[in-house]
């Protein structure tokens, strides 16, 4: 068995990666737990079902993803079962030579039949993110922020949305979007 296959299997199986996940793929959460044994550091892991195929999968989440997901699903992971995550893009980690997935939470109505999208639509959400960046960094112009967003999209090979790129820009500038 190859080192890669062995590593993936020892980490608990079918993890979603940039190679096997597309933008807008969704998963339905079954369980959330802390894995402090499989990787070089602890990660929150979501056991889920890939909605397009009904395949059981795992999603490894770091701090940035958890913060973004908690904006919609709340910060009590015990309430996440039955909710959904949507892949909104990828992020390149130049020093590691790998890509990671960017996820957003999508709350499901109590009956389970209707998906409740975030209050703001994507284009207006982008405007809100840019406005918060400009408020926190008054020395910047809207054009400069847009240039940074475009650069993030280019780094990702165009595989992320404007909104995902804006999240990355806000993070790199140290702008807290929760304020």
C-alpha positions as CSV (number, residue, x, y, z in Angstrom):
1,X,0.0,0.0,0.0
2,X,1.3,3.5,-0.8
3,X,2.2,6.0,1.9
4,X,-0.6,8.3,0.8
5,X,-3.3,5.6,0.8
6,X,-2.0,4.3,4.2
7,X,-2.1,7.9,5.6
8,X,-5.6,8.5,4.4
9,X,-6.9,5.2,5.7
10,X,-5.1,5.7,9.1
11,X,-6.8,9.1,9.3
12,X,-10.2,7.5,9.2
13,X,-11.1,7.1,5.5
14,X,-12.8,9.1,2.9
15,X,-11.8,12.7,3.5
16,X,-12.9,15.4,1.1
17,X,-10.0,17.1,-0.6
18,X,-9.5,19.7,-3.3
19,X,-9.1,16.8,-5.8
20,X,-12.4,15.1,-5.0
21,X,-14.6,18.1,-4.2
22,X,-16.1,20.7,-6.5
23,X,-17.3,24.2,-5.6
24,X,-20.9,24.1,-4.5
25,X,-20.7,20.5,-3.4
26,X,-22.8,20.0,-0.3
27,X,-22.6,17.6,2.6
28,X,-25.1,16.8,5.3
29,X,-23.6,16.6,8.8
30,X,-24.0,13.4,10.8
31,X,-21.5,14.0,13.6
32,X,-18.8,16.4,14.7
33,X,-15.7,15.3,16.7
34,X,-12.2,16.3,17.6
35,X,-9.5,14.2,16.0
36,X,-6.2,14.6,17.9
37,X,-4.6,11.4,16.7
38,X,-4.7,11.2,12.9
39,X,-2.9,14.3,11.8
40,X,0.1,16.5,12.8
41,X,-2.3,18.6,15.0
42,X,-5.9,18.4,16.2
43,X,-8.7,19.1,13.8
44,X,-12.4,19.1,14.0
45,X,-13.8,16.4,11.8
46,X,-17.3,16.2,10.4
47,X,-18.8,12.8,9.5
48,X,-21.2,13.5,6.7
49,X,-23.0,12.4,3.6
50,X,-22.0,13.8,0.2
51,X,-25.4,15.0,-1.0
52,X,-24.8,14.4,-4.7
53,X,-23.9,10.7,-4.3
54,X,-25.1,9.7,-0.7
55,X,-21.5,8.6,-0.1
56,X,-20.3,8.7,3.6
57,X,-17.4,11.2,3.8
58,X,-15.3,13.1,6.3
59,X,-14.5,16.8,6.3
60,X,-11.5,18.1,8.2
61,X,-11.9,21.6,9.5
62,X,-9.4,24.2,10.7
63,X,-10.0,27.4,12.5
64,X,-10.9,29.6,9.5
65,X,-13.5,27.1,8.3
66,X,-15.0,26.7,11.7
67,X,-15.3,30.4,12.2
68,X,-17.1,30.8,8.9
69,X,-19.4,27.8,9.5
70,X,-20.2,29.0,13.0
71,X,-21.5,32.3,11.5
72,X,-24.5,30.3,10.1
73,X,-24.7,27.2,12.3
74,X,-23.7,28.6,15.6
75,X,-20.8,27.7,17.8
76,X,-22.4,24.7,19.5
77,X,-21.4,21.7,17.3
78,X,-23.9,19.5,19.1
79,X,-26.6,21.4,17.1
80,X,-25.0,20.8,13.7
81,X,-26.3,17.3,13.0
82,X,-28.6,17.4,10.0
83,X,-27.3,20.8,8.8
84,X,-25.3,21.2,5.6
85,X,-21.9,22.5,4.5
86,X,-21.3,23.9,1.1
87,X,-17.8,24.1,-0.5
88,X,-17.3,27.7,-1.5
89,X,-13.8,27.3,-2.9
90,X,-10.2,26.3,-2.4
91,X,-7.2,27.9,-0.8
92,X,-3.6,27.3,-1.8
93,X,-1.0,26.8,0.9
94,X,2.2,27.8,-1.0
95,X,4.6,26.6,1.7
96,X,3.0,23.2,1.8
97,X,2.3,22.9,-1.9
98,X,-1.3,21.8,-1.2
99,X,-4.8,23.1,-1.4
100,X,-7.5,23.2,1.2
101,X,-11.2,23.5,1.0
102,X,-13.2,26.5,2.1
103,X,-16.6,25.6,3.6
104,X,-19.7,27.6,4.7
105,X,-22.5,26.4,6.8
106,X,-26.1,26.2,5.5
107,X,-28.9,25.9,8.1
108,X,-31.7,23.4,7.3
109,X,-35.2,24.2,8.4
110,X,-36.6,22.1,11.3
111,X,-38.7,20.0,8.8
112,X,-35.6,19.2,6.9
113,X,-37.2,20.0,3.5
114,X,-36.2,23.6,3.0
115,X,-32.6,24.9,3.0
116,X,-32.3,28.3,4.7
117,X,-29.6,30.1,2.9
118,X,-27.6,32.8,4.7
119,X,-29.6,36.0,5.1
120,X,-27.5,37.9,2.5
121,X,-27.2,36.7,-1.0
122,X,-23.7,36.1,-2.4
123,X,-23.3,39.3,-4.3
124,X,-24.6,41.5,-1.4
125,X,-22.5,39.4,1.0
126,X,-19.4,40.3,-1.1
127,X,-20.4,44.0,-0.8
128,X,-20.7,43.7,3.0
129,X,-17.3,42.0,3.3
130,X,-15.7,44.7,1.1
131,X,-17.4,47.4,3.2
132,X,-16.1,45.9,6.4
133,X,-12.6,45.7,5.0
134,X,-12.8,49.3,4.0
135,X,-14.2,50.4,7.4
136,X,-11.4,48.6,9.1
137,X,-8.7,49.8,6.7
138,X,-9.7,53.3,5.7
139,X,-6.4,53.9,4.0
140,X,-7.5,51.3,1.3
141,X,-9.7,52.0,-1.7
142,X,-12.4,49.7,-3.1
143,X,-10.2,49.2,-6.1
144,X,-7.3,48.0,-4.0
145,X,-9.6,45.6,-2.2
146,X,-10.9,44.3,-5.5
147,X,-7.4,43.9,-6.8
148,X,-6.5,41.7,-3.7
149,X,-9.7,39.7,-4.3
150,X,-8.7,39.1,-7.9
151,X,-5.2,38.1,-6.8
152,X,-6.6,35.5,-4.4
153,X,-8.8,34.1,-7.2
154,X,-5.9,33.9,-9.5
155,X,-3.8,32.1,-6.9
156,X,-6.5,29.6,-6.6
157,X,-6.7,29.2,-10.4
158,X,-10.1,30.7,-10.5
159,X,-11.5,27.9,-8.4
160,X,-13.0,30.1,-5.7
161,X,-15.9,32.5,-5.7
162,X,-15.4,36.3,-5.2
163,X,-17.0,35.9,-1.8
164,X,-14.5,33.2,-0.8
165,X,-11.6,35.3,-2.0
166,X,-12.9,38.3,0.0
167,X,-12.9,36.1,3.1
168,X,-9.3,35.3,2.4
169,X,-8.4,38.9,1.9
170,X,-10.1,40.0,5.1
171,X,-8.3,37.2,7.0
172,X,-4.9,38.2,5.5
173,X,-5.5,41.8,6.5
174,X,-6.6,40.9,10.0
175,X,-10.1,42.2,9.5
176,X,-12.7,40.6,11.9
177,X,-15.9,40.2,9.8
178,X,-18.0,39.5,13.0
179,X,-17.8,43.2,14.0
